[in-house]
Amino acid sequence: MSGMRASTRATTAVLFAINLLTGCTHLPTPSPSPLDASRYAEIDIAVESFIARRQMPGAVFWLERNGVSYQKAFGRQTFEADANVTNLNTVFDAASLTKVIATAPSIMLLIEEGKVALDTPLIQYFPECSRGGKDAISVRHLLTHTSGLAAGLPAIPSWRGEMAAFNLACSQAVTHPPGSLFRYSDINFTLLGMLVQRVSGLPLNEFAAKRLYGPLRMRDTGYLPLERMATARIAPTQRMADPLAQSLHRDLHDGQVLQGVVHDPTVRFLGGVGGSAGVFTTASDLARFARMMLNEGELDGVRVLSRESVRLMSSVQSPSGSEWRRSAGWDIDSPYSRPRGSVFPIGSYGHTGFTGCILWIDPFSKTFFVFLSNRVYPNDKANILELYGKLGSAAAQAVAGFDFGHVAGALSPKPAPLAPALAPFPAPFPLPASSR
């Protein structure tokens, strides 16, 4: 019997060898990587070139597709030689990314609960805002920046506090009929943040922490970071040394560096919590948020948002008369779509932040990239818009095995409207005419 077993093993070995030589062996084929690592150098060169030009002291980049990621930190937190090195755990002021990782999803959760409706007039929730042609403004108009309201609350005359901001926002008159014009406006999201508090009974920072960041295990994300972490972890933003800035930023001292204090002046005047800005975060936390969006509202077995909420935030929700395309909170096709680059299809979506931040998501190739920087250190004069486009293109070019030339479901380009050029970065608030 043992001889038969030995003979059988020998025969099997011979047959395996013959099959191997003739190419007939069915060995498992390694799965191709969803990312092409040979393209990472283009990303590195682009970021490092802007640091070398002193357009920003440091940054973090994160590209991910189907569980494979490329992550890298660059530079230092400031230009000083002994400054802390930027790393993957560095916390950044996310500026207007707040709109899409705090305010818009909080509104979506309230819509899911039947407490808010997209096309309900704002004045149903805020009767105090019924003046100035605002009766026709809906929640959808606010989310898609088609309310007709101005770009931001004025800084002059000086004001402080949530009630002052609310009264100031409610006193604004529309410049165009709601639904007829796209104008990126912080007032829209300031009101949405206040709507979260009025409807839920919780301040926006507490609502987002409880309903979004806790379930998503985004442990380093939230408002008012100095209450939770050491200052050294946070990349500083602007140094207040400009006479004009001092006249407008009367809450700051000459030479003071904002580190862990929100850069956006409107939100700083609000006390650090606002619907338009105020959240601080890390690249790894934003990666978790992006995974949840690509997974239709669920991450690690925990449902955070409904599929319908994700659909509203990832598909065009602008009124039919709008010349540009926005979702419920996110950018899809507008003058602010630079991070899409030249390869990602129209229908991918994302957002940027004034401090130098990007989160861009492509649901077609299941890819996203995160870019966090403090380009506003030591002042907000640096311009890295060219880098946004380069990163978007390089990120898409690193996607392996996906044909971006034929994307089912992608949107066709719309003819560019004959409209005045928009500012490359939305101003935190309108400056006096003499200082523009």
Steps between C-alpha positions, in 0.01 A plus 500: 500500500780741591666420167181590314480833684862574413436412136192726492696793647775450244251491213334817629835676522586401142163622370539831688845545347367427151211744546735766629728460199209504255332799662189305606525556874214711636686701761322800657561822308603794717240777496626816336547794733224762476770771506808544284787572740721623216285815482549601865819691418297753299295577810811538715669732251192722473462543877871542567530767230241718672671454835833595338334816366383576855136489397436280803722362776361146503221271391355149516375306199287183504384309190289186537318249283349164594689477827841591354636841594794730447567728795776753545579802717714786371696787656453659839224678685669838440794630298726521806787250495414359843125470433319173561513266203161447338384140535191292429362588845530876453167673556395769252240775497264357235331835431211452254530122500287556810208558266511144366632298795291669770215722385363330188500148647342632821221652291465167319454318830224743595337445161511124565318560827233712332599811694627691196395487133710605201241720337341647810541880522764618743251730670301199617792426732611862543199735485739776607661486152189594305624839380710597198354262241604189694153344515574283195834365630485125567740265674599374155593855395727534802669162441561571130605866542208626294326703772583839350663608826834681512832315530552566868411700807672839517760558770420870531338617719652267755284219636548196724296197599247261350197723551673794335596280205147364471347848503755619245433202271124550528535868414665425165293554186532272198672649195339251259185286515573173684583220257612730219870552576789299644706701747720324753385643832607440858171654613320197357689258722504731800120481491507122442721454805255701705216295354660182635496649849146634477352172375710249697547696821875436487772744389652397168830393656324264743263364236783425256714339769215279618342404169797507259848495649425260784340228284767548231781483760643827369680552829697812405216684327283774646467861599703676772801265484688657789240345730611152386866499396843655539569816302817348351294255294319780318645674195491879558336730251521877476728738687317824573748773415327697228350839597189440290460154649534648846226752428267220396612227741459693819484178699872435437829649612773625267729210405270233641505171310175309470569143613198299600286814464285507188644711220165609357416834667122463479512169684753637745258785576236229552718338767664230287194303390326576171335331207744646248832420673654402833574126476856374549597157370767259375545327166428159649170620646396651168588168337248332729234753402572445128479122540161542662381712207626247243332222699162678480492620859644201685847429640625198692149369540366827644243694299554873543293641213226349289565411136258776404698756699820397323320522166389855577854597598661338194263591216385828347242674720532855367178657372449451126573868434845490660791533259730286718448158653514432872373218717345550843817658636773377267650643182453306175552742213575864578790748497614331823542154340877530447582189709313289244799562274491394137425128544237435767153509340236764554284335759785449739457743787693675773578822681789726590588716798649850509793383715618267221294182532332255261276196522407362157305177441443310175213251541562352153853371562445479879792735560553797728782730594561727798734796508553703816734798527539828683570717196372800701814497719636754567241694299230423247686638197624164365307356207507123447208468258731365229596222741134403547464417132833317488407283798161415354652396168788307658265320740281381212803399292610278790175302472581168333274305268217750469396665174427865579427558134177300514328544836140385515292753690748789474356843420565688179664843519267797501577810293679757713253774597563863417550607861759707685805304611478376857773553756749210517439469874172617655594780739432422867291813504460797265768763548431871474525616137812703577691190615420256217 
